């Protein structure tokens, strides 16, 4: 596989998960480019986007915490690179979502407390899954940190 195909695969994966394909392409390039930091113009050449799409998609990637804008000593302009530990932080931030979903399921189960188990099943499944993940994911992070 060459870098262009890899970039397209990352873009397609993003699109499958309802994210902009261009953001995926940029991320794909930043994962395999040398050097690890790139200017907006270099991103345009690498992924084929317009200046506007590169600007909006790098902003999106920075907002979700995957990419950061940096300056380089004695070099003009801004550069973009994958933010260190961004994947771990992205998953850690999702722990809040797990807790919020479990809490919503708790409220729903409370609303349905007088209904039979069959009618509570939809909420019970959400509750049980997210309670399990809320408990297990922090232990996975601890194991991950120990292996580093």
C-alpha positions in Angstrom: 0.0 0.0 0.0 1.3 3.5 -0.7 0.7 6.7 1.2 -2.0 8.0 -1.1 -4.1 4.8 -0.6 -3.6 4.9 3.1 -4.8 8.6 3.2 -7.9 7.6 1.2 -8.6 4.7 3.6 -8.4 6.9 6.6 -10.7 9.4 4.8 -13.2 6.7 3.9 -13.2 5.4 7.5 -14.0 8.9 8.7 -16.8 9.1 6.2 -18.3 5.8 7.4 -18.5 7.2 10.9 -20.2 10.4 9.6 -17.2 12.6 9.8 -15.8 14.6 6.9 -13.7 12.6 4.5 -11.2 15.5 4.2 -10.6 15.6 7.9 -9.7 11.9 7.6 -7.4 12.5 4.7 -5.6 15.2 6.6 -5.3 12.9 9.7 -4.1 10.1 7.5 -1.4 12.3 6.0 -0.3 13.6 9.3 0.1 10.0 10.5 2.5 9.0 7.7 4.2 12.3 6.6 7.9 13.1 7.0 8.6 15.4 8.7 5.7 14.9 11.2 4.6 18.5 10.9 3.1 20.1 7.8 2.1 23.6 6.6 -1.4 24.2 5.2 0.1 24.4 1.7 1.8 21.0 2.2 -1.5 19.5 3.3 -3.2 20.9 0.2 -0.6 19.3 -2.0 -0.7 16.0 -0.1 -4.5 15.5 0.2 -5.8 17.6 -2.7 -8.0 19.9 -0.7 -8.7 23.6 -1.1 -7.3 26.2 1.3 -10.8 26.6 2.8 -11.3 22.9 3.3 -7.9 22.5 4.9 -8.5 25.4 7.2 -11.9 24.2 8.4 -10.8 20.5 8.7 -7.6 21.2 10.6 -9.7 23.4 12.9 -12.1 20.4 13.4 -9.2 18.1 14.1 -7.8 20.6 16.6 -11.2 20.9 18.3 -11.5 17.1 18.9 -7.9 17.1 20.2 -6.2 15.0 17.5 -4.1 17.7 15.8 -2.2 20.7 17.1 -0.9 23.9 15.5 2.7 24.6 16.2 5.4 27.1 15.3 8.9 26.0 14.3 12.1 27.9 15.4 13.4 30.1 12.6 10.6 29.0 10.3 7.7 31.1 9.1 4.1 30.2 9.4 2.1 27.5 11.3 2.5 23.8 11.1 0.1 21.0 12.0 1.0 17.7 13.6 -0.7 14.9 15.4 -1.0 15.9 19.1 1.1 13.7 21.4 -1.1 11.3 23.5 -4.2 12.5 21.5 -5.6 9.0 21.1 -5.5 8.3 24.8 -7.0 11.6 25.6 -9.7 11.2 23.0 -10.7 7.9 24.6 -10.4 9.3 28.2 -12.8 12.1 27.2 -15.3 9.6 26.0 -15.5 8.2 29.6 -17.7 11.2 30.4 -20.1 10.1 27.6 -20.2 6.6 29.1 -21.2 8.0 32.5 -23.7 10.4 31.0 -25.4 7.5 29.0 -25.5 5.3 32.1 -27.0 8.1 34.2 -29.7 8.7 31.5 -30.5 5.0 31.4 -30.8 5.1 35.2 -33.3 8.0 34.9 -35.2 6.1 32.2 -35.3 2.9 34.3 -36.7 5.0 37.2 -39.4 6.3 34.9 -40.2 2.8 33.9 -40.0 1.2 37.3 -43.7 0.2 37.3 -43.4 -1.5 33.9 -42.5 -5.1 33.3 -38.9 -6.2 32.5 -39.8 -6.6 28.8 -40.6 -2.9 28.6 -37.5 -1.9 30.5 -35.2 -4.1 28.4 -34.1 -1.4 26.0 -33.0 0.8 28.9 -31.6 -2.0 30.9 -29.3 -3.0 28.0 -27.9 0.5 27.8 -27.5 0.7 31.5 -25.7 -2.6 31.8 -23.4 -2.0 28.9 -22.4 1.5 29.9 -22.0 0.6 33.6 -19.7 -2.3 32.5 -17.7 0.0 30.2 -17.6 2.8 32.8 -16.0 0.3 35.3 -13.7 -1.5 32.9 -12.2 1.3 30.7 -10.3 3.0 33.5 -8.6 -0.3 34.3 -7.7 -0.7 30.7 -6.1 2.8 30.7 -4.1 1.8 33.9 -2.9 -1.3 32.1 -2.0 0.8 29.0 0.0 3.3 31.2 1.9 0.4 32.9 3.0 -1.1 29.6 4.6 2.3 28.5 
